[in-house]
Amino acid sequence: MTDKTAKPKDTKVHQVYTLVVEVGRTKGDGLPDGAKGAALMCYASGVDEAEAVRETVAILKQADMAPLDVTGYGTEAERRAEGHEIDDDEAALMARALEENAVIVAQVTPFYD
């Protein structure tokens, strides 16, 4: 017997968001000696950008990093619509983040005085 009163399962589509996260220094963060912090280019999967940001911050904190600020640049489609050039390597990392429902840190740029 089928329950006709059951609501259909809400299936939200995940997308990949491009985020730049500024981090400060903490013990064991893995940043180079003398760096004052870093900018991390991340690709994060989420049903919306807010979820992608929350997941990214949580993952970075688990990795002993100190997230200070997050700037979102949107989905791949949004970025292309704004004229951003996305090369094959970047597109592959975005596809991987979506496939694995993951946060991928693609680039780390340390800050020095």
Secondary structure by P-SEA (a helix, b strand, c coil): cccccccccbbbbbbbbbbbbbbbbcccccccccccbbbbbbbbbcccaaaaaaaaaaaaaaacccccbbbbcccaaaaaaacccccaaaaaaaaaaaaaccccccbbbbbcc
